[in-house]
Amino acid sequence: MTRWVARPRVLLRRLPEGVVVLPARGHGPTSVLAGTAEELWDLLATPHSVEELASELAARHGADPTLVAADLEVALDDLLGRDLVETRES
């Protein structure tokens, strides 16, 4: 099973507007994660599958886990492309 987790050396700063993150290798632009993206980031402190993430976020917001999972696939691929997360097989 694929699990997603924040890269260990991502630099971050919490601001009232959200979390500002800089890629682990220091290459690339900074990103500001706010709202549910900030909640996702907090969950990614430990490895989670898409299903686990979707279940947790759906429960928090009273949403359909299937719809949340579809949105998460896009969001996680984006974070991966920014070098902010990594995958692990378990």
DSSP file (Angstrom, degrees, kcal/mol; ACC not computed):
  #  RESIDUE AA STRUCTURE BP1 BP2  ACC     N-H-->O    O-->H-N    N-H-->O    O-->H-N    TCO  KAPPA ALPHA  PHI   PSI    X-CA   Y-CA   Z-CA
    1    1 A M              0   0    0      0, 0.0    89,-2.1     0, 0.0     2,-0.4   0.000 360.0 360.0 360.0 134.9    0.0    0.0    0.0
    2    2 A T  E     -A   89   0A   0     87,-0.2    48,-0.4    88,-0.1     2,-0.4  -0.652 360.0-169.3 -81.6 131.5    1.3    3.4   -0.9
    3    3 A R  E     -A   88   0A   0     85,-2.9    85,-2.5    -2,-0.4     2,-0.4  -0.951  10.6-143.2-121.4 143.4    1.5    5.9    2.0
    4    4 A W  E     +AB  87  48A   0     44,-3.7    44,-2.0    -2,-0.4     2,-0.3  -0.834  24.1 167.1-106.8 142.1    2.2    9.6    1.6
    5    5 A V  E     -A   86   0A   0     81,-2.1    81,-2.7    -2,-0.4    40,-0.2  -0.992  40.1 -97.9-152.1 149.9    4.3   11.6    4.1
    6    6 A A  E     -A   85   0A   0     38,-3.1    79,-0.3    -2,-0.3    78,-0.1  -0.432  50.7-101.2 -65.1 141.3    5.9   15.1    4.2
    7    7 A R    >   -     0   0    0     77,-2.6     3,-1.3     1,-0.1    -1,-0.1  -0.398  31.1-124.9 -62.1 142.1    9.6   15.0    3.3
    8    8 A P  T 3  S+     0   0    0      0, 0.0    -1,-0.1     0, 0.0    -2,-0.1   0.789 102.7  45.8 -64.9 -29.2   11.7   15.2    6.4
    9    9 A R  T 3  S+     0   0    0      2,-0.1     2,-0.3     0, 0.0    -2,-0.1   0.160  74.8 133.3-105.7  21.8   13.8   18.2    5.5
   10   10 A V    <   -     0   0    0     -3,-1.3     2,-0.4    74,-0.1    14,-0.1  -0.541  52.8-134.9 -68.6 130.7   11.0   20.5    4.3
   11   11 A L  E     +C   22   0B   0     11,-1.6    11,-2.5    -2,-0.3     2,-0.3  -0.716  32.8 174.3 -86.7 137.1   11.5   23.9    5.8
   12   12 A L  E     -C   21   0B   0     -2,-0.4     2,-0.4     9,-0.2     9,-0.2  -0.981  24.1-166.4-144.8 157.2    8.3   25.5    7.1
   13   13 A R  E     -C   20   0B   0      7,-2.1     7,-3.0    -2,-0.3     2,-0.5  -0.987  21.1-135.7-141.4 130.7    6.9   28.4    9.0
   14   14 A R  E     +C   19   0B   0     -2,-0.4     5,-0.2     5,-0.2    -2,-0.0  -0.761  29.7 172.0 -89.2 128.8    3.4   28.7   10.4
   15   15 A L  E >   -C   18   0B   0      3,-3.2     3,-1.4    -2,-0.5    -2,-0.0  -0.840  49.3-103.4-126.0 164.2    1.7   32.0    9.8
   16   16 A P  T 3  S+     0   0    0      0, 0.0     3,-0.1     0, 0.0    -1,-0.0   0.810 123.0  55.5 -58.1 -27.7   -1.9   33.1   10.4
   17   17 A E  T 3  S-     0   0    0      1,-0.2     2,-0.3    17,-0.1    18,-0.1   0.648 125.1 -83.1 -79.9 -15.3   -2.5   32.8    6.7
   18   18 A G  E <   -C   15   0B   0     -3,-1.4    -3,-3.2    16,-0.1     2,-0.5  -0.978  64.8 -37.3 146.4-160.0   -1.3   29.1    6.6
   19   19 A V  E     -CD  14  33B   0     14,-2.9    14,-3.1    -2,-0.3     2,-0.5  -0.904  44.6-152.2-105.8 126.5    1.9   27.1    6.4
   20   20 A V  E     -CD  13  32B   0     -7,-3.0    -7,-2.1    -2,-0.5     2,-0.4  -0.879  21.3-172.7 -96.5 125.2    4.7   28.4    4.2
   21   21 A V  E     -CD  12  31B   0     10,-2.9    10,-2.5    -2,-0.5    -9,-0.2  -0.932  17.2-161.6-124.8 144.9    6.9   25.5    2.9
   22   22 A L  E     -C   11   0B   0    -11,-2.5   -11,-1.6    -2,-0.4     8,-0.1  -0.985  39.9 -95.8-121.2 132.8   10.1   25.3    1.0
   23   23 A P    >   -     0   0    0      0, 0.0     3,-1.9     0, 0.0   -12,-0.2  -0.007  33.4-111.3 -51.3 152.4   11.1   22.1   -0.7
   24   24 A A  T 3  S+     0   0    0     59,-1.4    60,-0.1     1,-0.3    59,-0.1   0.823 117.8  44.9 -55.0 -38.5   13.4   19.6    1.0
   25   25 A R  T 3  S-     0   0    0     58,-0.2    -1,-0.3     2,-0.2     3,-0.1   0.396 112.2-117.2 -91.0   4.0   16.3   20.2   -1.3
   26   26 A G  S <  S+     0   0    0     -3,-1.9     2,-0.5     1,-0.2    -2,-0.1   0.564  76.5 123.5  74.0   7.8   15.9   24.0   -1.3
   27   27 A H        +     0   0    0     56,-0.1    -1,-0.2    55,-0.1    -2,-0.2  -0.862  53.0  27.8-103.6 134.2   15.1   24.1   -5.0
   28   28 A G  S    S-     0   0    0     -2,-0.5    54,-0.0    -3,-0.1     2,-0.0  -0.341  93.3 -50.1 108.4 169.9   11.9   25.6   -6.2
   29   29 A P        -     0   0    0      0, 0.0     2,-0.2     0, 0.0    -3,-0.1  -0.295  54.9-104.7 -77.4 160.5    9.4   28.2   -5.0
   30   30 A T        -     0   0    0     -8,-0.1     2,-0.4   -10,-0.0    -8,-0.2  -0.495  35.2-149.6 -75.8 156.0    7.9   28.5   -1.6
   31   31 A S  E     -D   21   0B   0    -10,-2.5   -10,-2.9    -2,-0.2     2,-0.6  -0.968   6.8-144.5-128.9 144.8    4.3   27.4   -1.3
   32   32 A V  E     -D   20   0B   0     -2,-0.4     2,-0.6   -12,-0.2   -12,-0.2  -0.954  14.6-164.3-109.5 122.1    1.6   28.6    1.1
   33   33 A L  E     +D   19   0B   0    -14,-3.1   -14,-2.9    -2,-0.6     2,-0.3  -0.928  18.5 166.0-108.2 121.8   -0.8   25.9    2.2
   34   34 A A    >   +     0   0    0     -2,-0.6     3,-1.6   -16,-0.2     4,-0.2  -0.860  44.0   0.7-132.2 164.3   -4.0   27.2    3.8
   35   35 A G  T 3> S-     0   0    0     -2,-0.3     4,-1.6     1,-0.3     3,-0.5  -0.337 132.7  -3.8  61.8-131.2   -7.4   25.8    4.7
   36   36 A T  H 3> S+     0   0    0      1,-0.2     4,-2.7     2,-0.2    -1,-0.3   0.784 133.0  62.4 -68.1 -25.4   -7.8   22.1    4.0
   37   37 A A  H <> S+     0   0    0     -3,-1.6     4,-2.4     2,-0.2    -1,-0.2   0.884 103.9  49.0 -64.3 -37.1   -4.4   22.1    2.4
   38   38 A E  H  > S+     0   0    0     -3,-0.5     4,-2.2    -4,-0.2    -2,-0.2   0.894 110.5  50.3 -67.8 -39.6   -2.9   23.0    5.8
   39   39 A E  H  X S+     0   0    0     -4,-1.6     4,-2.0     2,-0.2    -2,-0.2   0.921 110.6  49.9 -62.6 -43.3   -5.0   20.3    7.4
   40   40 A L  H  X S+     0   0    0     -4,-2.7     4,-1.8     1,-0.2    -2,-0.2   0.931 108.6  52.7 -59.3 -46.2   -3.6   17.8    4.9
   41   41 A W  H  < S+     0   0    0     -4,-2.4    -1,-0.2     1,-0.2    -2,-0.2   0.909 107.6  51.3 -57.5 -43.7   -0.1   19.0    5.6
   42   42 A D  H >< S+     0   0    0     -4,-2.2     3,-1.3     1,-0.2    -1,-0.2   0.898 109.0  50.7 -62.1 -40.5   -0.6   18.4    9.3
   43   43 A L  H >< S+     0   0    0     -4,-2.0     3,-1.4     1,-0.3    -1,-0.2   0.821  99.3  66.6 -65.2 -30.1   -1.8   14.9    8.6
   44   44 A L  T 3< S+     0   0    0     -4,-1.8   -38,-3.1     1,-0.3    -1,-0.3   0.380  70.5  93.6 -76.8   6.7    1.2   14.2    6.4
   45   45 A A  T <  S+     0   0    0     -3,-1.3    -1,-0.3   -40,-0.2    -2,-0.1   0.785  97.9  31.7 -64.6 -25.9    3.5   14.4    9.5
   46   46 A T  S <  S-     0   0    0     -3,-1.4   -42,-0.1    -4,-0.2    -1,-0.1  -0.945 108.5 -86.2-127.8 153.2    3.1   10.7    9.6
   47   47 A P        +     0   0    0      0, 0.0     2,-0.3     0, 0.0   -42,-0.2  -0.327  51.9 170.4 -63.5 134.5    2.5    8.3    6.7
   48   48 A H  B     -B    4   0A   0    -44,-2.0   -44,-3.7    -4,-0.1     2,-0.1  -0.989  30.3-124.4-140.4 147.6   -1.0    7.8    5.5
   49   49 A S     >  -     0   0    0     -2,-0.3     4,-2.4   -46,-0.3     5,-0.2  -0.442  35.4-107.8 -79.4 165.6   -2.7    6.2    2.5
   50   50 A V  H  > S+     0   0    0    -48,-0.4     4,-3.0     1,-0.2     5,-0.2   0.902 122.0  54.0 -60.0 -40.4   -5.0    8.2    0.3
   51   51 A E  H  > S+     0   0    0      2,-0.2     4,-2.4     1,-0.2    -1,-0.2   0.906 108.9  47.5 -62.6 -42.2   -8.0    6.3    1.8
   52   52 A E  H  > S+     0   0    0      2,-0.2     4,-2.3     1,-0.2    -1,-0.2   0.921 114.1  46.9 -64.7 -44.2   -6.9    7.2    5.4
   53   53 A L  H  X S+     0   0    0     -4,-2.4     4,-2.7     1,-0.2     5,-0.3   0.928 113.1  49.0 -62.4 -45.0   -6.4   10.8    4.5
   54   54 A A  H  X S+     0   0    0     -4,-3.0     4,-2.7     1,-0.2     5,-0.2   0.906 110.6  50.7 -63.0 -42.2   -9.8   11.0    2.7
   55   55 A S  H  X S+     0   0    0     -4,-2.4     4,-2.1    -5,-0.2    -1,-0.2   0.926 113.2  45.1 -61.6 -45.9  -11.6    9.3    5.6
   56   56 A E  H  X S+     0   0    0     -4,-2.3     4,-2.0     2,-0.2    -2,-0.2   0.943 117.0  43.1 -65.4 -48.7  -10.1   11.8    8.1
   57   57 A L  H  X S+     0   0    0     -4,-2.7     4,-1.6     1,-0.2    -2,-0.2   0.884 113.3  52.3 -67.6 -37.5  -10.7   14.9    6.1
   58   58 A A  H  X>S+     0   0    0     -4,-2.7     5,-1.9    -5,-0.3     4,-1.1   0.908 109.3  50.1 -63.8 -41.0  -14.2   13.8    5.0
   59   59 A A  H  <5S+     0   0    0     -4,-2.1     3,-0.3    -5,-0.2    -1,-0.2   0.897 109.9  50.8 -64.1 -40.0  -15.1   13.2    8.7
   60   60 A R  H  <5S+     0   0    0     -4,-2.0    -1,-0.2     1,-0.2    -2,-0.2   0.839 122.7  30.4 -64.4 -33.3  -13.9   16.6    9.7
   61   61 A H  H  <5S-     0   0    0     -4,-1.6    -1,-0.2    -5,-0.1    -2,-0.2   0.314 104.6-115.9-114.8   7.2  -15.9   18.4    6.9
   62   62 A G  T  <5 +     0   0    0     -4,-1.1     2,-0.2    -3,-0.3    -3,-0.2   0.894  68.3 141.2  61.2  40.3  -18.9   16.2    6.5
   63   63 A A      < -     0   0    0     -5,-1.9    -1,-0.2    -6,-0.2    -2,-0.1  -0.640  62.2 -90.4-112.4 168.2  -18.0   15.3    3.0
   64   64 A D     >  -     0   0    0     -2,-0.2     4,-2.3     1,-0.1     3,-0.4  -0.683  30.2-144.4 -77.2 120.3  -18.1   12.1    0.8
   65   65 A P  H  > S+     0   0    0      0, 0.0     4,-2.6     0, 0.0     5,-0.1   0.810  98.5  57.7 -57.5 -31.1  -14.8   10.2    1.3
   66   66 A T  H  > S+     0   0    0      2,-0.2     4,-1.7     1,-0.2     5,-0.1   0.921 109.3  43.6 -66.6 -42.9  -14.8    9.2   -2.4
   67   67 A L  H  > S+     0   0    0     -3,-0.4     4,-1.9     2,-0.2    -1,-0.2   0.899 113.9  51.0 -67.7 -40.2  -15.0   12.8   -3.6
   68   68 A V  H  X S+     0   0    0     -4,-2.3     4,-2.5     1,-0.2    -2,-0.2   0.915 107.3  53.9 -63.2 -42.5  -12.3   13.8   -1.1
   69   69 A A  H  X S+     0   0    0     -4,-2.6     4,-2.0     1,-0.2    -1,-0.2   0.891 106.6  51.9 -59.7 -40.6  -10.0   10.9   -2.3
   70   70 A A  H  X S+     0   0    0     -4,-1.7     4,-1.2     1,-0.2    -1,-0.2   0.918 111.9  45.7 -63.0 -43.2  -10.3   12.1   -5.9
   71   71 A D  H  X S+     0   0    0     -4,-1.9     4,-2.3     1,-0.2    -2,-0.2   0.869 109.5  56.4 -66.4 -36.0   -9.3   15.7   -4.9
   72   72 A L  H  X S+     0   0    0     -4,-2.5     4,-3.5     1,-0.2     5,-0.3   0.877  99.0  59.5 -64.3 -38.0   -6.5   14.3   -2.7
   73   73 A E  H  X S+     0   0    0     -4,-2.0     4,-1.9     1,-0.2    -1,-0.2   0.927 110.2  42.9 -55.6 -45.2   -4.9   12.4   -5.7
   74   74 A V  H  X S+     0   0    0     -4,-1.2     4,-2.0     2,-0.2    -2,-0.2   0.933 116.1  47.6 -66.3 -47.0   -4.6   15.8   -7.5
   75   75 A A  H  X S+     0   0    0     -4,-2.3     4,-2.5     1,-0.2    -2,-0.2   0.905 112.7  48.0 -63.6 -42.9   -3.3   17.6   -4.4
   76   76 A L  H  X S+     0   0    0     -4,-3.5     4,-2.5     2,-0.2    -1,-0.2   0.893 110.1  51.7 -67.8 -39.2   -0.8   14.9   -3.5
   77   77 A D  H  X S+     0   0    0     -4,-1.9     4,-2.3    -5,-0.3    -1,-0.2   0.894 110.4  50.3 -62.2 -38.6    0.6   14.7   -7.0
   78   78 A D  H  X S+     0   0    0     -4,-2.0     4,-1.3     2,-0.2    -2,-0.2   0.935 111.3  47.0 -63.8 -46.8    1.0   18.5   -6.9
   79   79 A L  H  <>S+     0   0    0     -4,-2.5     5,-2.6     1,-0.2     6,-0.7   0.870 111.4  52.4 -63.4 -36.4    2.9   18.4   -3.6
   80   80 A L  H ><5S+     0   0    0     -4,-2.5     3,-1.7     1,-0.2    -1,-0.2   0.916 106.9  52.4 -63.8 -43.8    5.0   15.5   -5.0
   81   81 A G  H 3<5S+     0   0    0     -4,-2.3    -1,-0.2     1,-0.3    -2,-0.2   0.766 107.5  52.4 -63.8 -25.6    5.9   17.7   -8.0
   82   82 A R  T 3<5S-     0   0    0     -4,-1.3    -1,-0.3    -5,-0.1    -2,-0.2   0.392 115.3-118.4 -89.1   2.6    6.9   20.5   -5.6
   83   83 A D  T < 5S+     0   0    0     -3,-1.7   -59,-1.4    -5,-0.1   -58,-0.2   0.821  82.3 118.6  65.4  33.6    9.2   18.0   -3.8
   84   84 A L  S   <S+     0   0    0     -5,-2.6   -77,-2.6   -61,-0.2     2,-0.3   0.673  70.7  31.1-101.6 -22.3    7.3   18.5   -0.5
   85   85 A V  E     -A    6   0A   0     -6,-0.7     2,-0.3   -79,-0.3   -79,-0.2  -0.845  62.1-160.6-130.5 167.2    6.1   14.9    0.0
   86   86 A E  E     -A    5   0A   0    -81,-2.7   -81,-2.1    -2,-0.3     2,-0.3  -0.938  17.2-122.7-140.9 165.0    7.3   11.4   -0.7
   87   87 A T  E     -A    4   0A   0     -2,-0.3     2,-0.4   -83,-0.2   -83,-0.2  -0.825  19.2-169.0-110.6 152.4    5.7    8.0   -1.0
   88   88 A R  E     -A    3   0A   0    -85,-2.5   -85,-2.9    -2,-0.3     2,-0.4  -0.994  17.1-134.1-136.4 142.4    6.5    4.9    0.9
   89   89 A E  E      A    2   0A   0     -2,-0.4   -87,-0.2   -87,-0.2    -2,-0.0  -0.807 360.0 360.0 -96.5 137.0    5.3    1.3    0.3
   90   90 A S              0   0    0    -89,-2.1   -88,-0.1    -2,-0.4    -1,-0.1   0.359 360.0 360.0-129.7 360.0    4.1   -0.7    3.3
